[in-house]
C-alpha cells in the first residue's frame, strides 16, 4: 500500500493539473489563440531551460556504472528503430505515424521519473537517477525530432530532418545545460536563480496547456491508435527491455532507474513538440493523458513485483 500511495502522490498531481487546464478551457477562460501562444512559449522557452537545468545539476562525483547509461540509450534507440519499422505498417496517416513512434520510446523521465526515483531511494544513490538524464533527455529529443520531421510533408527529406534537429530548442537546451555543467566555475547566484524560476514554470504550464488542448470528442476517432500507443509505452517496452536488463545483471537503484526510464508515461513535451512540428497534436495529447493515468497502475505493479522479488 505504501508503494501504491507513493506512486499515486506523484501521478495524481500531474493528472489534476491537466484537469484544471481542461476545465478552464471548457469554461471559456482560454481562447484558442492563447492556448497556441502558451504552447509556443513552453516549447521555445520554458522546456529548454528546464532541460538545461536538469543537466546543469548533475554532480561531478555522481557514480554510475557506464553500462547502465549505455543500455538505457541502446534500449531507447532500439525501440525507436522497431517502431519506425512497425508503425508505418499499422498507421497510414503521416501526422499520426510520427506521434506513435515518438510515444513508443519517449518517456516522461525528467518530470515523472526523477521524483519517483528520489521517493524510492530517499537515502540511496541519488546519482543513479540524475546521471540517467544523460542517457534519456538528449536521446529522447533528437529521436523525437527525427520521428516528427521524417513524416512531415508526406515524404522524407533528410536535409530537413537534420535542420530540424539542429534548430530544435529542446536540443539546444540539452547542449547548453551540458556545456554549463562542464564550466570550471559556478554561475552567479542571479543567473542560477533566473534559470530555476524559468525552469519551474515548464512542467505545470506544459501540463496545464496539455489539459486545455484535450478534446474528449476526438478520442473515439483515435481509439485504436490510442490503445496501441498506450500498450506499447506502458506494457510492451518495459516488459522486453527490463527482462533483458534483469538477465544482464542490473539490480538495485540501477534497475529501478531503468524501470522508470522505460516504464514512465509519454513525455509531456511530446505533445508540445507534436503541436509545433506538424504532428497529430490531439493524439499526442491523448497519449500523454492516457499513459499518465494508467501508469499509476502499471508502475505500482512493477514496483510491487520487483520489491517482492528482491530486485531492488
C-alpha positions in Angstrom: 0.0 0.0 0.0 2.9 2.4 0.8 4.3 1.9 -2.7 0.9 2.5 -4.3 0.4 5.7 -2.3 4.0 6.8 -3.1 3.3 6.4 -6.8 -0.2 7.9 -6.6 1.2 11.0 -4.9 3.4 11.6 -7.9 0.9 10.8 -10.6 -2.2 12.4 -9.2 -0.9 16.0 -9.1 0.2 15.7 -12.7 -3.3 14.5 -13.8 -5.0 17.1 -11.7 -3.1 20.0 -13.3 -4.2 18.7 -16.7 -7.8 18.6 -15.4 -7.6 22.2 -14.3 -6.4 23.2 -17.8 -9.3 21.2 -19.4 -11.9 22.8 -17.1 -10.6 26.3 -17.7 -10.8 25.7 -21.5 -14.3 24.2 -21.2 -15.4 27.3 -19.2 -14.2 29.6 -22.0 -11.4 31.1 -20.0 -8.7 30.2 -22.5 -9.2 31.3 -26.1 -7.6 29.2 -28.8 -5.0 31.9 -29.7 -3.9 32.0 -26.0 -3.6 28.2 -25.9 -1.3 28.2 -29.0 0.7 31.1 -27.6 1.3 29.3 -24.3 2.2 26.1 -26.2 4.8 28.0 -28.2 6.3 29.6 -25.1 6.6 26.2 -23.4 8.3 24.7 -26.4 10.7 27.6 -27.2 11.5 29.0 -23.7 10.4 27.1 -20.6 11.1 23.4 -21.6 14.6 24.2 -23.0 15.5 26.0 -19.8 14.1 23.1 -17.7 16.2 20.5 -19.6 19.3 22.7 -19.3 18.8 22.9 -15.5 18.5 19.1 -15.3 21.8 18.6 -17.0 23.4 21.5 -15.1 22.5 19.9 -11.8 24.3 16.6 -12.4 27.1 16.3 -9.8 30.6 15.5 -11.0 31.0 13.0 -8.2 27.9 11.0 -9.1 28.9 7.4 -9.5 27.1 5.2 -12.1 28.1 2.1 -14.0 28.5 3.4 -17.6 27.0 0.1 -18.8 23.7 1.3 -17.3 23.8 4.5 -19.4 24.8 2.6 -22.5 22.0 0.0 -22.0 19.4 2.7 -21.5 20.4 4.7 -24.6 20.6 1.5 -26.6 17.1 0.4 -25.4 15.6 3.8 -26.4 17.3 3.7 -29.9 16.2 0.0 -30.4 12.6 0.9 -29.5 12.7 3.8 -32.0 14.0 1.6 -34.8 11.5 -1.1 -34.1 8.6 1.5 -34.1 10.0 3.1 -37.3 9.6 -0.3 -39.0 6.2 -1.3 -37.5 4.2 1.9 -37.2 4.0 2.7 -40.9 2.5 -0.7 -41.4 -0.3 -0.2 -39.0 -0.9 3.6 -39.4 -1.4 5.3 -42.8 -1.6 8.9 -41.7 1.9 10.6 -41.6 1.0 13.0 -38.8 -0.1 10.1 -36.6 2.9 7.9 -37.5 5.4 10.4 -36.1 3.4 10.8 -32.9 3.0 7.0 -32.4 6.7 6.4 -33.0 7.6 9.2 -30.6 5.2 7.9 -28.0 6.7 4.4 -28.1 10.2 5.4 -26.9 9.9 8.8 -25.3 9.0 8.6 -21.6 8.4 11.4 -19.1 11.7 10.7 -17.2 12.6 14.2 -16.2 9.1 15.3 -14.9 7.7 12.0 -13.7 10.8 9.8 -13.3 13.2 11.8 -11.2 10.7 12.5 -8.3 9.7 8.8 -8.3 13.4 7.7 -8.2 14.0 10.1 -5.2 11.0 8.7 -3.4 12.0 5.1 -4.0 15.6 5.7 -2.8 15.5 8.7 -0.4 18.7 7.5 1.4 20.2 5.8 -1.6 22.4 6.8 -4.5 20.7 9.8 -6.0 23.4 10.0 -8.7 21.9 7.0 -10.5 18.7 8.7 -11.3 20.4 12.1 -12.0 23.0 10.7 -14.3 20.4 8.7 -16.3 19.3 12.1 -17.6 22.4 11.9 -19.9 21.1 8.7 -21.5 17.5 9.9 -21.8 16.8 13.6 -22.4 19.2 14.2 -25.3 18.4 10.9 -27.0 14.7 11.3 -26.5 14.7 14.8 -28.0 16.9 14.0 -31.0 14.9 10.9 -31.9 11.6 12.8 -31.4 12.6 15.5 -33.8 13.7 12.8 -36.3 10.3 11.0 -35.8 8.2 14.0 -36.5 10.3 15.5 -39.2 10.6 12.2 -41.0 6.8 12.1 -41.7 6.2 15.8 -42.1 5.1 16.8 -45.6 4.4 13.2 -46.9 8.0 12.4 -47.8 11.4 12.0 -46.2 13.7 15.0 -46.6 16.9 14.1 -44.8 18.2 17.7 -45.1 15.0 19.0 -43.4 15.4 16.3 -40.7 18.9 17.4 -40.0 18.0 21.0 -39.9 15.0 20.2 -37.6 17.4 18.5 -35.1 19.9 21.4 -35.2 17.2 24.1 -34.8 15.1 22.4 -32.2 15.2 24.5 -28.9 15.0 21.4 -26.7 18.2 20.1 -28.3 19.8 23.4 -27.6 18.6 23.3 -24.0 20.3 20.0 -23.5 23.5 21.2 -25.2 23.7 24.4 -23.2 23.0 22.6 -19.9 25.7 20.0 -20.6 28.3 22.7 -21.5 27.4 24.8 -18.4 27.9 21.7 -16.2 31.4 21.4 -17.5 32.4 25.0 -16.7 35.3 25.3 -14.3 33.4 27.8 -12.2 29.8 28.2 -10.8 27.3 30.6 -12.4 26.5 33.7 -10.3 23.5 33.4 -8.0 21.3 35.7 -10.0 21.8 33.6 -13.1 21.1 30.3 -11.3 18.0 31.9 -9.6 16.7 33.1 -13.0 17.2 29.6 -14.5 15.4 27.9 -11.6 12.5 30.3 -11.8 12.0 29.8 -15.6 12.5 26.1 -15.3 9.9 25.8 -12.5 7.3 27.1 -15.0 7.9 24.4 -17.6 6.2 21.3 -16.0 3.0 22.9 -14.6 2.4 25.2 -17.7 3.1 22.3 -20.1 0.6 20.1 -18.2 -2.0 23.0 -18.0 -1.8 23.7 -21.7 -2.0 19.9 -22.4 -5.2 19.7 -20.4 -6.6 22.7 -22.2 -5.9 21.1 -25.6 -7.8 17.8 -24.8 -10.9 17.3 -26.8 -12.7 14.2 -25.5 -15.0 14.1 -28.5 -11.9 13.2 -30.7 -10.9 10.2 -28.5 -13.4 7.9 -30.2 -11.7 8.6 -33.6 -8.3 7.9 -32.1 -9.3 4.9 -30.0 -7.3 2.3 -32.0 -4.1 4.3 -32.2 -4.5 5.3 -28.5 -4.9 1.7 -27.4 -1.9 0.7 -29.5 0.3 3.5 -28.3 -0.6 3.1 -24.6 0.0 -0.7 -24.7 3.4 -0.3 -26.3 4.5 2.5 -24.0 3.4 1.0 -20.7 3.5 -2.7 -21.3 5.5 -3.9 -24.2 8.6 -1.7 -24.0 9.2 -2.2 -20.2 8.4 -5.9 -20.4 11.0 -6.5 -23.1 13.8 -4.2 -22.0 13.5 -4.9 -18.3 13.6 -8.6 -18.9 16.9 -8.1 -20.8 18.2 -5.8 -18.1 17.5 -8.5 -15.4 19.4 -11.1 -17.3 22.3 -8.7 -17.8 22.6 -8.5 -14.1 21.3 -5.0 -13.3 19.9 -4.7 -9.8 19.1 -2.2 -7.1 19.0 1.5 -7.9 20.3 0.9 -11.4 17.5 -1.4 -12.2 14.9 1.0 -10.7 16.3 3.8 -12.9 15.9 1.6 -15.9 12.4 0.7 -14.8 11.4 4.3 -14.6 13.1 5.3 -17.9 11.4 2.5 -19.8 8.1 2.4 -17.9 7.2 6.1 -17.4 4.2 7.6 -19.3 4.7 9.6 -22.5 6.6 12.8 -22.0 4.5 16.0 -21.6 6.8 17.7 -24.1 5.9 15.1 -26.7 2.6 16.9 -27.1 4.2 20.3 -27.2 6.7 19.1 -29.9 4.0 17.4 -32.0 1.9 20.6 -31.9 4.8 22.7 -33.1 6.1 20.3 -35.7 3.0 19.3 -37.7 2.2 16.1 -35.8 -1.3 15.0 -34.7 -1.4 17.0 -31.5 -4.8 15.6 -30.5 -3.4 12.0 -30.5 -0.2 13.2 -28.8 -2.1 14.9 -26.0 -4.4 11.9 -25.5 -1.4 9.6 -25.3 0.1 11.7 -22.6 -3.1 11.8 -20.6 -3.9 8.1 -21.0 -0.4 6.9 -20.2 -0.1 9.2 -17.2 -3.4 8.0 -15.7 -2.8 4.3 -16.4 0.9 4.5 -15.4 -0.3 4.6 -11.7 -1.4 1.0 -12.2 1.5 -0.3 -14.3 4.2 1.4 -12.1 2.5 0.1 -8.9 2.6 -3.4 -10.3 6.2 -3.1 -11.3 7.3 -1.6 -8.0 5.4 -4.2 -6.0 6.7 -7.2 -8.0 10.3 -6.1 -8.2 10.4 -5.3 -4.5 8.8 -8.6 -3.7 11.3 -10.4 -5.8 14.2 -8.5 -4.2 15.4 -7.0 -7.5 15.7 -3.6 -5.8 
